Amino acid sequence: MENMELSTEGVPTAIEAGADASNPKIMAFEFHGNAREYFRIWIVNLALSIFTLGIYSAWAKVRTQRYFHGNTRLDGSSFQYLANPVAILKGRVIAVAVFLVYWVCMNFYPPAMLVVGVLMGVAFPWVLVRALDFRARNTAYRNITFHYDGTYWQLMRAYVVFPFVMFSMMTAALYLNGLGFSGNFSAANAVESGGMTNQEAMAKGILLTFAVAALLFPYFFYLQNRYVLGERRFGKSRFRFDARPKAFYSTLFILALLTAVIFGVAIALAGLLTLGFKDFPVVVSFATLVPLYLGYIVIGALYKVFVRNLVVNAVEIGLSHMASSLRVGAVIRLYMTNIVAIVLSLGLLIPWAKIRMQRYQIENTKLKLMGSNEAFRGLKGKKTAAAAGEEVAGIFDVDVSI
């Protein structure tokens, strides 16, 4: 997911005057990356990052981003990545320092984790604002940079307040059914209540917890995308996130239903294979994993296609808007062939797999442009922003792109 912000951020905008909504111009994104070229960048980055104990990784990131940005084009022009490796390195030093404080407190001063948790919750939206600001300001198209105008309080609501409410309600659902908490939830914590056995109380509590998650998680996901994508600008032209919460509810409900069906079939098939090869333990061990891994790949492809199409299709700029047309079958084929190639090559075909996936995603993204494609407007912005936010976000595996 790291580079897919290109297909969403790299968007020119038509001047609304004279736009013809009934006759949009379809502008396709193009990707001209080459696996042979990228392999040379990737292998050098890997070797130097290992040799320098990770110090070169800041330069490796810039080289990689510049390659992918520079090979992504729209209307004959390439995107640019402007970040300074030194700024990224400084950000990573701060990120490592923050992580070390977190690790020391967690392992040697557990009581301090309450204070650390509160401080991290307060700081987390700031980290995300800085990460998104850095990423946007260091991406340019036709020498005009992108901007992120989201606020601390918007991201506090989406990433801290709402998740806290959601998990509090999920915990309450377990407690209300007699499930205690002593480090983890288990059947041993359950007590008989209301004529129910321990197992019945636990089952009811778990079902209620899932019901709360199903009720609140789609809105949580909607808020994240609304504040991450809807607060961007290309020069002076603002992005708008036009999806409604009900679209996230329907999409995630379908994904949850398909996930249950696929895993159910995979588990049933694994059970049949176990019975069929019960006299061959080695075969059983391998055969039972195959349907589970295949199910995982199919579910991953479904999530990729459904969610990305939903999110990208909701991005609008003025009267123009984005369009994503990923297909489940194509993504499954890409996943499977990429995994086989990477395993058989002992990892040497990772660049080839990454180029294939990037090309498919980029070339299935379009801009439906209203009016003249020469009518771009914007103000040149600063080329740099503080890198600490993005690097702190990265070290804690915070995903801020689509």
Rosetta blueprint (number, residue, H / E / L):
1 M L
2 E L
3 N L
4 M L
5 E L
6 L H
7 S H
8 T H
9 E H
10 G L
11 V L
12 P L
13 T L
14 A L
15 I L
16 E L
17 A L
18 G L
19 A L
20 D L
21 A L
22 S L
23 N L
24 P L
25 K E
26 I E
27 M E
28 A E
29 F E
30 E E
31 F E
32 H L
33 G L
34 N L
35 A H
36 R H
37 E H
38 Y H
39 F H
40 R H
41 I H
42 W H
43 I H
44 V H
45 N H
46 L H
47 A H
48 L H
49 S H
50 I H
51 F H
52 T L
53 L L
54 G L
55 I L
56 Y L
57 S H
58 A H
59 W H
60 A H
61 K H
62 V H
63 R H
64 T H
65 Q H
66 R H
67 Y H
68 F H
69 H H
70 G H
71 N L
72 T E
73 R E
74 L E
75 D L
76 G L
77 S E
78 S E
79 F E
80 Q E
81 Y E
82 L L
83 A L
84 N L
85 P H
86 V H
87 A H
88 I H
89 L H
90 K H
91 G H
92 R H
93 V H
94 I H
95 A H
96 V H
97 A H
98 V H
99 F H
100 L H
101 V H
102 Y H
103 W H
104 V H
105 C H
106 M H
107 N H
108 F H
109 Y L
110 P H
111 P H
112 A H
113 M H
114 L H
115 V H
116 V H
117 G H
118 V H
119 L H
120 M H
121 G H
122 V H
123 A H
124 F H
125 P H
126 W H
127 V H
128 L H
129 V H
130 R H
131 A H
132 L H
133 D H
134 F H
135 R H
136 A H
137 R H
138 N L
139 T E
140 A E
141 Y E
142 R L
143 N L
144 I E
145 T E
146 F E
147 H E
148 Y E
149 D L
150 G L
151 T L
152 Y H
153 W H
154 Q H
155 L H
156 M H
157 R H
158 A H
159 Y H
160 V H
161 V H
162 F H
163 P H
164 F H
165 V H
166 M H
167 F H
168 S H
169 M H
170 M H
171 T H
172 A H
173 A H
174 L H
175 Y H
176 L L
177 N L
178 G L
179 L E
180 G L
181 F L
182 S L
183 G L
184 N L
185 F L
186 S L
187 A H
188 A H
189 N H
190 A E
191 V L
192 E L
193 S E
194 G L
195 G L
196 M E
197 T L
198 N H
199 Q H
200 E H
201 A H
202 M H
203 A H
204 K H
205 G H
206 I H
207 L H
208 L H
209 T H
210 F H
211 A H
212 V H
213 A H
214 A H
215 L H
216 L H
217 F H
218 P H
219 Y H
220 F H
221 F H
222 Y H
223 L H
224 Q H
225 N H
226 R H
227 Y H
228 V H
229 L H
230 G L
231 E L
232 R E
233 R E
234 F E
235 G L
236 K L
237 S E
238 R E
239 F E
240 R E
241 F E
242 D L
243 A L
244 R L
245 P H
246 K H
247 A H
248 F H
249 Y H
250 S H
251 T H
252 L H
253 F H
254 I H
255 L H
256 A H
257 L H
258 L H
259 T H
260 A H
261 V H
262 I H
263 F H
264 G H
265 V H
266 A H
267 I H
268 A H
269 L H
270 A H
271 G H
272 L H
273 L H
274 T H
275 L H
276 G H
277 F L
278 K L
279 D L
280 F L
281 P H
282 V H
283 V H
284 V H
285 S H
286 F H
287 A H
288 T H
289 L H
290 V H
291 P H
292 L H
293 Y H
294 L H
295 G H
296 Y H
297 I H
298 V H
299 I H
300 G H
301 A H
302 L H
303 Y H
304 K H
305 V H
306 F H
307 V H
308 R H
309 N H
310 L H
311 V H
312 V H
313 N H
314 A L
315 V E
316 E E
317 I E
318 G L
319 L L
320 S E
321 H E
322 M E
323 A E
324 S E
325 S L
326 L L
327 R L
328 V H
329 G H
330 A H
331 V H
332 I H
333 R H
334 L H
335 Y H
336 M H
337 T H
338 N H
339 I H
340 V H
341 A H
342 I H
343 V H
344 L H
345 S L
346 L L
347 G L
348 L L
349 L L
350 I H
351 P H
352 W H
353 A H
354 K H
355 I H
356 R H
357 M H
358 Q H
359 R H
360 Y H
361 Q H
362 I H
363 E H
364 N L
365 T E
366 K E
367 L E
368 K E
369 L E
370 M L
371 G L
372 S L
373 N L
374 E L
375 A L
376 F L
377 R L
378 G L
379 L L
380 K L
381 G L
382 K L
383 K L
384 T L
385 A L
386 A L
387 A L
388 A H
389 G H
390 E H
391 E H
392 V H
393 A H
394 G H
395 I H
396 F L
397 D L
398 V L
399 D L
400 V L
401 S L
402 I L
